[in-house]
């Protein structure tokens, strides 16, 4: 079981090792898991994610010469540039970090040089928003260096900066759910986000004797490999063919009139998935675990059959979790790999994880990973401790 680890001290010590500078601020931003509402964000729909206790930590030290130096444990070579030279043409992993520094500067929020070291306990490529976690931890650190409090307006700017870095610099056409929950989540709750109105509200989760379990299939997905972009384009075509601003306005009867079978099935997933979000909120609030099972099952089947973003490992993990005692399970995230999310009695966690491990071994798959998704708070920064 992957445990969350406070990497504050490790990040500050690594910054000292990399650059010989002392951190004054450490930004922190969690990963996230989406309970329901998949691919609905860019269709003006509803989503219900929670922030993880697993997070990215960004130790930062200010510079007076405008130089940007960024180091990470995943690459031995640091990224080095100047604040005046940053722009949308940044390659590789630095797009998610230096890209945020560029977008913050464009917004007039953080304009100075800094040294930055990143450490993270969010699994990479697991569909748990490691990229948004990196983006928002970077933004929190840079804003802390700039002396800006993370009030509601600044948090909205963090979301916008992360989205611009991801879409314009990293060239990943995401919809904004990840940055929103990573920034605005409150401890103990999920975040219900309406991408039509732009509003969001905290949904307290009284789980009682239930646990949210995330299982990482270790099948890595990439948001830039074309599958995500093609699904988005198909959804946009469906809305255009129906003469609608977005699929949020579509009814199931309208969707069934679409002539292209693939486009029709993509749109059917979106319309039915949006319709599952508020009943999930109600079921969680009322402890109706049977309803959670039905909603999760319908969501996973829709993603597997209509949206076609599941893979055999995800399907096996979902079926095994439910068979071993989970109330409900479904794939979560962008798809084509990544993770499943299960809600289950806390007493069943050990049995469910063992059953999934056994099923994967028997099927010849690599060993999966598991983590407990205790609903956690969003991005923040703290003063670094010497």
C-alpha atoms as one frame of an Amber mdcrd trajectory, in Angstrom:
protein
   0.000   0.000   0.000   1.493   3.345  -1.046   1.517   5.658   1.957   1.523
   9.462   1.697   4.816  10.955   2.842   5.567  14.511   3.923   8.433  15.385
   1.599   8.965  18.959   2.833  12.325  18.345   4.447  13.481  16.076   1.642
  12.653  18.758  -0.947  14.476  21.499   0.971  17.549  19.321   1.485  17.543
  18.336  -2.191  17.333  22.009  -3.214  20.418  22.686  -1.096  22.225  19.762
  -2.721  21.234  20.753  -6.263  21.877  24.478  -6.151  23.434  25.364  -2.789
  20.481  27.593  -1.935  18.162  27.596   1.065  14.430  27.252   0.490  12.253
  29.944   2.017   8.918  28.488   0.868   7.569  25.013   0.119   4.519  24.720
  -2.090   2.342  21.636  -1.803  -0.448  20.334  -4.033  -2.208  16.965  -3.929
  -2.978  14.430  -6.564  -6.629  13.629  -7.125  -8.983  10.789  -7.885 -12.307
  11.362  -9.604 -15.229   9.560  -8.001 -17.471  10.050 -11.031 -17.885  12.362
 -14.036 -15.258  11.222 -16.543 -14.461  13.370 -19.604 -17.399  15.580 -18.677
 -15.355  18.645 -17.736 -14.622  19.744 -21.310 -18.273  19.058 -22.152 -19.509
  21.684 -19.661 -20.639  18.902 -17.330 -20.353  17.885 -13.687 -17.460  16.129
 -11.936 -16.914  14.871  -8.381 -13.196  14.458  -7.566 -11.384  14.268  -4.235
  -7.855  15.364  -3.432  -5.410  12.690  -2.285  -3.123  12.795   0.753  -0.320
  12.021  -1.732   1.159  15.283  -3.001   3.922  17.140  -4.829   6.221  19.385
  -2.800   8.076  22.316  -4.396  10.898  23.819  -2.331  11.764  27.301  -3.603
  14.382  29.967  -3.006  14.121  33.477  -4.528  16.730  34.884  -6.886  17.415
  38.523  -7.742  18.877  37.919 -11.221  15.745  36.551 -12.940  17.304  33.116
 -13.464  15.048  30.061 -13.213  16.611  26.767 -12.081  14.413  23.697 -11.628
  15.476  20.244 -10.441  13.537  17.009 -10.046  14.375  13.503  -8.914  13.241
  12.143 -12.291  15.905  13.893 -14.381  19.584  14.382 -13.510  19.805  17.544
 -15.636  18.136  20.658 -14.193  16.145  23.050 -16.344  17.847  26.460 -16.457
  16.489  29.597 -18.122  15.638  33.223 -17.416  12.214  34.550 -16.514  12.308
  36.856 -19.556  13.023  33.926 -21.883  10.164  31.680 -20.790   7.375  31.066
 -23.276   5.124  28.340 -24.664   8.012  26.449 -26.320   9.297  24.344 -23.413
   9.979  20.645 -23.927   9.586  17.602 -21.724   8.781  17.569 -18.029   9.766
  21.228 -17.632   6.643  22.225 -19.595   4.557  21.518 -16.504   6.849  23.543
 -14.209   8.491  26.351 -16.168   5.244  26.565 -18.142   3.418  27.557 -14.959
   6.070  30.164 -14.132   5.520  31.617 -17.619   1.721  31.707 -17.281   1.937
  33.249 -13.808   4.245  35.931 -15.191   1.821  36.530 -18.061  -0.873  37.117
 -15.417   1.383  39.498 -13.464   1.367  37.294 -10.364   4.921  35.966 -10.035
   7.649  37.664 -12.023  10.980  36.921 -10.340  13.678  34.293 -10.653  13.890
  31.308  -8.334  15.505  27.967  -7.624  13.012  25.110  -7.354  13.212  21.447
  -6.370  10.268  19.053  -6.829   9.522  15.884  -4.879   6.304  13.886  -5.179
   4.478  10.885  -3.731   1.789  10.981  -6.449   2.210   7.962  -8.764   3.206
   9.062 -12.268   1.063   7.921 -15.200  -1.620   6.467 -12.901  -4.444   8.814
 -13.875  -4.192  10.554 -10.498  -3.289  13.967 -11.884   0.419  14.004 -11.162
   0.763  16.783 -13.753  -1.766  19.132 -12.104  -0.176  18.358  -8.754   3.194
  19.487 -10.131   1.678  22.576 -11.757  -0.183  23.749  -8.670   2.654  22.995
  -6.238   4.925  25.072  -8.477   2.374  27.889  -8.560   1.931  27.804  -4.781
   5.694  28.010  -4.248   6.136  30.864  -6.740   3.247  32.802  -5.200   4.678
  32.226  -1.741   8.015  33.655  -2.919   6.090  36.633  -4.348   4.312  37.190
  -1.012   0.804  36.539  -2.343  -1.816  34.928  -0.125  -3.780  32.074  -1.670
  -7.187  33.711  -1.429 -10.087  32.688  -3.674  -9.108  35.016  -6.517  -5.487
  33.895  -6.492  -6.586  30.254  -6.379  -8.672  30.846  -9.496  -5.544  32.292
 -11.105  -3.610  29.151 -10.089  -6.213  27.002 -11.851  -5.959  29.149 -14.974
  -2.141  29.090 -14.909  -2.071  25.305 -14.593  -4.582  24.852 -17.405  -2.627
  27.158 -19.720   0.631  25.377 -18.953  -0.950  22.013 -19.680  -2.775  22.989
 -22.867  -0.469  25.611 -24.380   2.949  24.401 -23.244   2.626  20.649 -22.615
   0.053  20.408 -25.439  -2.273  18.154 -23.414  -5.917  19.126 -24.166  -7.323
  18.692 -20.657 -10.511  20.215 -19.313  -9.660  21.868 -15.988 -11.063  19.397
 -13.465  -7.642  18.402 -12.175  -6.341  21.895 -11.503  -9.659  22.897  -9.899
  -9.790  20.132  -7.311  -6.037  20.208  -6.684  -6.414  23.899  -5.828  -9.827
  24.187  -4.158 -10.343  20.849  -2.352 -11.193  20.868   1.343 -10.141  18.191
   3.789 -12.814  15.558   4.330 -14.813  16.360   1.221 -15.194  15.930  -2.494
 -15.489  18.895  -4.838 -18.600  19.069  -7.015 -17.653  21.193 -10.019 -20.098
  22.508 -12.616 -18.166  23.363 -15.773 -21.172  25.109 -17.297 -21.700  27.685
 -14.545 -18.084  27.612 -13.337 -19.271  27.070  -9.759 -17.998  24.496  -7.310
 -18.914  23.431  -3.803 -17.480  21.163  -1.176 -19.387  17.924  -0.591 -18.598
  16.556   2.897 -18.034  12.809   2.802 -19.347  10.969   5.835 -17.818   7.645
   4.834 -18.155   6.069   8.263 -16.935   2.485   7.961 -16.217   2.913   4.246
 -12.888   3.618   2.511 -12.005   5.011  -0.898  -9.387   2.710  -2.421  -7.374
   3.521  -5.537  -5.703   0.724  -7.468  -3.019   1.692  -9.976  -2.836  -0.916
 -12.745   0.647   0.400 -13.589  -0.457   0.633 -17.223   0.800   4.143 -17.903
  -1.387   6.499 -19.884  -0.312   9.612 -21.746  -2.669  12.534 -22.302  -0.640
  13.624 -25.297  -0.809  10.370 -27.285  -3.930  11.269 -29.274  -6.598   9.134
 -27.600  -7.745  11.915 -25.287  -7.701  14.517 -28.061  -9.718  12.310 -30.407
 -12.425  11.764 -27.774 -12.633  15.494 -27.193 -12.925  16.162 -30.930 -15.681
  13.552 -31.243 -17.636  15.176 -28.424 -17.289  18.585 -30.045 -18.504  17.142
 -33.336 -21.538  15.622 -31.631 -22.490  18.965 -30.085 -21.961  20.761 -33.399
 -24.029  18.191 -35.297 -26.860  18.722 -32.812 -26.542  22.501 -33.047 -25.688
  22.791 -29.352 -23.087  24.800 -27.482 -21.966  21.667 -25.622 -23.167  18.169
 -24.789 -24.306  19.502 -21.395 -27.382  20.750 -23.293 -28.069  17.433 -25.046
 -30.720  14.872 -24.173 -30.323  11.149 -24.689 -33.087  11.218 -27.315 -31.150
  13.869 -29.253 -27.942  11.860 -29.040 -29.629   8.784 -30.501 -30.378  10.750
 -33.697 -26.676  11.182 -34.498 -25.796   9.305 -37.689 -22.171   8.448 -36.982
 -22.088   5.403 -34.686 -18.794   6.315 -33.005 -19.795   9.931 -32.408 -23.195
   8.780 -31.112 -21.617   6.410 -28.581 -19.133   9.039 -27.408 -21.969  11.511
 -26.848 -24.109   8.872 -25.123 -21.370   8.325 -22.560 -21.130  12.043 -21.817
 -24.885  12.579 -21.423 -25.373   9.517 -19.211 -22.203  10.222 -17.197 -23.287
  13.780 -16.393 -26.621  12.364 -15.241 -24.842  10.018 -12.809 -22.968  12.702
 -10.863 -25.712  14.231  -8.708 -27.218  10.824  -7.807 -23.722   9.840  -6.656
 -23.600  12.928  -4.413 -26.972  11.915  -2.953 -25.910   8.299  -2.477 -22.699
   9.308  -0.711 -24.611  11.702   1.524 -27.137   9.049   2.453 -24.755   6.119
   2.759 -26.613   4.271   0.005 -23.814   1.908  -0.950 -26.023  -0.246  -3.159
 -26.750   2.820  -5.287 -23.033   3.606  -5.415 -22.453   0.107  -6.777 -25.034
   0.574  -9.521 -23.780   4.048 -10.484 -20.136   2.974 -10.576 -20.971  -0.129
 -12.612 -22.932   1.899 -15.164 -20.138   4.465 -15.395 -17.463   1.849 -15.996
 -19.539   0.034 -18.616 -20.130   3.327 -20.398 -16.430   4.148 -20.471 -15.583
   0.647 -21.621 -18.236   0.256 -24.324 -19.326   3.718 -25.484 -16.242   5.863
 -24.816 -13.788   2.985 -25.326 -11.115   4.201 -22.936 -10.742   1.170 -20.685
  -8.115  -1.576 -21.028  -8.179  -5.249 -19.920  -6.227  -4.524 -16.734  -8.774
  -1.893 -15.658 -11.693  -4.210 -16.431 -10.085  -7.037 -14.445  -9.385  -4.796
 -11.454 -12.975  -3.510 -11.405 -14.560  -6.966 -11.652 -12.218  -8.413  -9.041
 -12.780  -5.561  -6.575 -16.553  -5.944  -6.742 -16.320  -9.722  -6.551 -14.140
  -9.481  -3.439 -16.485  -7.185  -1.515 -16.295  -3.617  -2.837 -19.617  -1.738
  -2.935 -18.642  -0.317  -6.307 -15.631   0.152  -8.569 -14.908   1.957 -11.816
 -11.976   3.134 -13.875 -11.021   6.715 -13.125  -9.078   9.366 -15.008  -8.447
   9.886 -18.690  -8.330   6.188 -19.520  -6.111   3.981 -21.706  -4.497   2.744
 -18.501  -4.159   4.262 -15.064  -6.293   3.449 -12.049  -9.620   2.302 -10.710
 -11.445   3.740  -7.702 -13.430   1.550  -5.335 -15.664   2.334  -2.365 -15.698
  -0.550   0.077 -16.095  -1.469   3.725 -12.894  -0.581   5.537 -12.756  -4.147
   6.871 -12.620  -5.445   3.275  -9.604  -3.414   2.104  -7.076  -6.174   2.757
  -9.207  -8.848   1.077  -9.920  -6.694  -1.987  -6.302  -5.667  -2.531  -5.140
  -9.266  -2.106  -7.757 -10.482  -4.598  -6.693  -7.914  -7.204  -3.021  -8.786
  -6.714  -3.826 -12.487  -7.170  -5.972 -11.872 -10.268  -3.232  -9.780 -11.885
  -0.582 -12.415 -11.185  -2.764 -15.176 -12.628  -3.448 -13.098 -15.748   0.262
 -12.458 -16.278   0.005  -8.720 -15.554   2.538  -6.782 -13.539   1.758  -6.185
  -9.874  -0.649  -3.281  -9.286  -0.278  -0.620  -6.608  -2.852   0.465  -4.036
  -3.410   3.610  -1.988  -6.069   4.916   0.384  -7.691   8.129  -0.851  -8.422
   9.992   2.373 -10.054  13.241   1.127  -7.458  15.967   1.607  -6.982  19.721
   1.273  -5.875  21.581  -1.844  -2.761  23.573  -2.714  -0.943  25.592  -0.080
   2.487  26.905   0.793   4.378  27.068   4.064   7.577  28.738   5.181  10.514
  26.375   4.858  12.107  25.185   8.072  15.870  25.417   8.294
